[in-house]
Structure formats: structure tokens, C-alpha cells
Amino acid sequence: MSHLAAVVSAPKAPLEVQEIETPQPGPDELLIKNEIIALMPIDAKIARFAMLPIEYPAVLGSSFAGTVIGVGAEVTGFDVGDKVVAVKTAGTTGNKYSAFQRYAVCRALTATKLPSDAALDTAVRLVGNLATVSALFNANLNLARPGPGISAQLQGKRILIYGGTSSLGSLSVQYLTQAGYDVITTTSPRHEAFVSHLGASRVIDHTQPFETTVKELVAAGAYDIVVDTISNSETIKITGEVLAAQGGGKLYALQPAFGPEILPAGVTRNFESWSLLLGKEEHAKLLEWTFGTYFPQALAQESLIPVPARKIPGGLAGLDHALDVLIRGVSSEKLIVDPWE
């Protein structure tokens, strides 16, 4: 059996739709008929800038949803015909696990079963950042886990999430407020209505002049943790100054510096591929909880709000254009593609 996939033949090469062999699931894996792909900024950076070392030819993409058509011998809790949302994360490597194709394999541990009448596009818009959020806040920072639908015990800590409009930032705000943290975030006036529903105690306009934005963020602190979910040179200047104003500290970033940057004295940029932490043995229980307990509960109770969807036409052949759209930048939207279109 074979199927179609969007393949990158070499670093920075355009995607080409090709026929490839359909894999079979391993003992702890599922084979999924992929019905919707959600794109991540990292997909575009790997494709266009070769940001991470990978083997070529490559199939990219990490977030998808569809129907189970094959179940590994050691898998429990999933059956053929189940609707699932899945993600390639926690150190998983290999083209068979990637999203930019019509059939994909996933580890059962990183799949979440959905009700038969669930909207696939809602779940897939949330799942791509879930491992990063869980890894950064729980595995790395040892913060309390959220419990959807219950009154969280107040933790007495304030956290700045710069970029509440991004898909990662919006999920982080909700995840942390559900765990009892006081969250301050930022957005533009255009998206204030959306971000204001996420649970932050204050939302600050980051389109103001640099000095005004820094002043308002500093006044809303002090912060126990500062996370820059955008992490480009302009936002790092802002969040770096906010940390410097309270004596310095670690600035948690979601991407590395792509060029020279000067941080204020006492401020250090902390970045790693956060989701890889969930692949470590010491975090196995956290990985299981993230996709097997927290996410199903959050979806069932509709306690997470995804950023709006923007469908890119053309199916697999439209993915190359979708990557260009991501490079130009999107705000408060998640790009999705139907691989069967």
C-alpha cells in the first residue's frame, strides 16, 4: 500500500507531493488516516531555513487528526474506527510519524481519543503546543498541573506570558490559570476580545511604543517567571528589559536567537526544544497524563479555547504556500490543511 505525502528532498527545497510506502504501526503505535493537518511555525523554519538537523528526504509536520485504521499489538484503549488527535513529539523521529501525508503513524501515548461527534479541527488546533506547555511548565519549571473544571488552588505566583495571541501563548495562559497562577499577557487591540477570555488577570497592548509597553509590563509585575512565546529580536528586547527592571533572571524563550543579541545585565535567554523533555524516562508519567488525562478532560469540558482556524486550500499541494504564510507571520490563527482535498 502507498499514499501521497508532501516531501522535502533537500535542505530549503520546496515541498513536492510524492507517493510513498504506507508504514505499519509498531507494537505501541497507531496508524491514522490523516484527515486534518495543523501547521506549526517550527514546520516553516525547518523547511525554509533548515533550522534543525534532519535526514532528507523528509516529511514534516507534527499535528494531525483523523481515524484509526491500524492498532499495534500492545496498544490498549484504542480501536480501529476511533477518532483521534495526535502529535509527533517527545523525541519521536522518522517520516512515518510526520503530519504532511495522508496516512501517519503515532505513538499511542501521544494520541488522544475523541468522541465520535467531536470536531477534529478544534482539537488539532490545540494539540501541537500541548507537549511544549506541559514540558516547560511542569517538567522544567516544576509548576502545579492544571485540573480542568475544578477550582484551582491559588499558587501565589505571577507569570508573564508575552504573546497571548499566539497559539502557544493562548494555550499557556489557559493552562497556567487553570493551575492557579496569576497570569499577565499581551496582545494587540485587534485581538483583545479573544485574549481577554483566556483567564489572564491583565492584558497589555504590545503595539504601544517600546518604552510604554515596558513600563506597563513592569508595573503589572513583579514576575516569578517570564516567558516570551514570540522570541524574536524585538520581543526579547521588551521582555529582557522587564526582567532587568526586577533585578534580572531567566527569560524563557520558544526559539533560539537567530543572530547576535545583547541582553540586559543579569538576564539570560533560556531555550531548548522543550517538548523533548517529555521523552525522558523521568517524565513518562507526565507524558501519559498530558495526552491521556488532562487533554481528554479539557476537550470534554470545553475548557480550552483554540485560536481561530484559517484553512489553506490545495490539500498537500497547498502546504508549500502555507509555509510561506507562516514565514510572513500570522496572528491569532492556526493554519489548517485537508490532505485529501
N, C-alpha and C positions, 0 to 999 in steps of 0.2 A: 504494500500500500504506500502511496506517496501523496503529498499535499503541497500547496503553494505557501511560500514564505518570502518575506522581504529580506534580502541578503546583502550585507556589506562585504564586498570582495576583498578590500584592502583599506588601510587607514585613510580616512577622509573621502573615500569613494562614495558615490551616490548609491542609494538603495536600489536593488533590482529584484523584481518578482521572479522567482525561480521555483521549479519543482524539486522537492527534497524528499528523502525517505521518511516515512512516519515511524517514530520510535515506539517501543512498547514500554509500559511502566515497570519500574523495578518493584521489589517486594513491598517497599513502604511508600509507593508513589501512585498517582492517579494520571490517567490520560484524559485530557479535556478537549472536547470540541469547542474551540475558541470562538465566542460569539460577540465579544466586545473588547477592545483594547483601550486602555487609558495611558496616555503618554506622560512621561516624566521629564523634567529639564535635563536630568543626567543622560537620558537617551540621546538628546540632541548634542550634548557636549562630547559624548563618546563618538558619535557619528561624524560630527563636523570638525572636532579639534583633537580626536584621538586622546582624550583626557586620561583614560585608564588603559593599561596594557591588557589587551585581549588577543585571542587567537583568531585568525582570519582563514577562510570566510566566516563571517559572524552573523548571527541573528540576534537583534537587540530587543529591548523591551522587557519590562518586569511586572506589569499589572494587567490582568485579564480576567474575564469571567465567561462561563459557559456551562456546558453539560458534560458530566462524567460519562465516558464511553469505555473506560477500562480501569480496573481496580487491582492493585498489587496484592499478592498473596497474604501479606502481613498487615494489611490495612483494615482497620475497624472503624465503623461509624459512617462509612460512605458506601453508596451503591450506584451501579450503573443507572443513569437517568437523573441523578441528583443535580440540582443547580448549585454551582459553587462560584466563589470568587477566590482568586489565587494570586500569589506573588512569588517572583524569583528573588530570594533574599537569603540572609543568614549564611553567606558563603557559598551558596549554590552556584556552580559553574557548568557551562555547556549549553550548546544551542538548543537542545531539546526542551530546556526549561524556559526559553525566552518567549516573549509575547507576540512578536511580529510575525505570526504564522497562523494557519488555520487549525492546526492541532498542536497542543503543547503538553508536556509532562510537568507535574508539580509534585513536590513532597506533600504528603497528606498533612504534615504538621503546619504547612504554610497555606493551607486552603481552609475556607470557611463555608460550611453548607448553608444554603439559603432556602427559605420557604419557596414552594413551587410557584407561588404567585409574586415573588419578590421582583423588583425592578433591578436588573443587573447593573444598569448604568449608575444607580445610586451607590451601591456597594463598591463598584470598581473605582469610583472617584475618590473613595476614602482609603482603600486598602494599600495603595502604593507607598504612602508615607507612614503607615502604621508601625512597621518594624523600626523605622528610624526614630519615631517618637518614643516607643517603648524602650529601645536600646539606649537612647540618650538620657532619658529622664529616670528610668528605673535601673538599667544595668550599669550605666556610667555614673549617674548622679545620686543613685540610691534614694530617689524620692518615693513617696507613697503611691501605690497604684490606685487608679480610679475605680469606682463602683457605679456603673450606670443605674439610674433610677433610685438611688438611695441618697440620703442627706450626708454629704461628706463632712468629716470632722475637720475643722479649720486647722491648718498646719502652721500658721503664724509666719509664713514666708512669702515674700513678694518676688515675682518673676517678671522680667521684661521679655516679651516675645515681639521682636521687631519684625514687622511684615505680616500682620494679621490677615491680609488679603490673599496671601499665597496659600496654596493648598496645604502645604506643610505648616505654615503659621496658623491657619484657621483650625486645623486639627489639633495643634499643640495647645492653643488657647482652651479649647473644649476639654481636652484630655486632662490638663492641669487643674482647671476649675472644678471638674468632676472629682478630682482628688483632694480638693480643699485648699488650693493655693490661690493667693491673691495675684491676679494677672493683669498687667498693663500691656497694651498692644498699640499698634499704629495702623493707619490706613489713609486713603485719600478721601476727600468729601464724597466722591462719586460712589464709593463702596461703604460708606459709613453705616447705612441701614443694614447691610448684610453683616458686617463685623460686629455691630452693637448687639446682635442676638447671640453671640458666641459665648458670653459669660464673663468677659473681662470687666473689671471694676472701672476701668477708664480706657478710652480710645483716643489717641492723639493723632492729629493731622500731620503726616510726614511730608506733605508738599509745601509746608511753610519754609521760609528761609532757614538755612543751616543753624544759625545762632538761636533762632526762636524754637526750632524743633528740639535742639539740645537742652535749652533752658526748661522747656515744658516737661521733657522726659526726666531731667534731673529733679525737678520739683515734685514729680509723681513718685520718686524713689524714697528711700534707698532700696536697692535690689539685692537679694541674696544670689540671684542667678540672672545673667543677661545672655539671651540667645538671639543671634542675627540670622533669620531664616532666609534672607536675601544674599548677604555675604559678598556683595560686590564692593569695589573700592569706595563708592560714595556712602553706602550704608555703614561700612566698617568705620569710616571717619566719625559718623554720628555715634554709633554705639560705643566706639572706643573712647570718645570724649565723655559720654555718660558714665562709663566705668571710672575714668580718670577723676571725674568730679567727686567720686566717693572713695578715692584712695587707690584705685586700680583693681586688678583682679583678672580672672579668666573670662575671655569673650568666646562663647561657644558659637562656632560657625558651621555652616552646612556645605561649604565648599572651600577648597584651598585658595590661597592667594595666587592669582594668575600673573602677577608681576610684582615688582618691588613695592612695598608699602611701609609707611612709618607710623607706628602706633605710639600713643602717648606713653610716657614713662610709667612703668608699673602695670601696663596692660599687655596681656599675651593672647594671641589668637589660638584657640584650641579647635583642631579639626581632625577627624579621622572618618573613615567610612563606617558611620555609627551602626548601621544595621548588621554589619559583620559580627558585632559583639554577641548577637543572639545565636550565632553559630557555634559559640564556645560551650563546652560541656557544662561549665558552671552556671550558664544561663538557660539550660534546656527547659527547666520548669517555666521560666518567664516566656520563652518562645511558645510553649504549649498553651499557657494562659492567654497570651496575646490573641492568638487566632482561634483557640478552642473555647475560651470562656468570655473574655472581655468583648471581642468584636461581635460574636453572635448576640450577646445580650444588648449591646449598643444598637445593633441593627433592629432587633426585635422591638426595642423600646423607642426607636427613632430618636435617640438621644444625641446623635451626631449629625451635623448639618454639613453636607459637602458643598464645595464651590460649584457654581453653575457649569453645566456641560456645554461644550462647543464641538459639534460634530464636523469633522473634516471629511469631505466626500472623496470617493475614488477607491475605497477599500484599501487593500495592501499597496496598490499603486499610489495612493494618496499620502502614504506615510512620509515620503521624502519631502513633500510640501509641508506636512505637519511639523517636521523637524525644523524647517526654515521659519515657520511661525513661532516656534518656541525660542529660537535664537533671537528673533526680533523682540520677543518678550510678550508675555501675556499677564493679565492681572485679573484676579478673581474669576478664573475659569479653568476648567480642565478639558484638554483636548481629547476627544474620543474618536475611534475609527471602528467601523464594522468590517472585519476581514473577509466577509462573504459578499460584500457589495460589488 
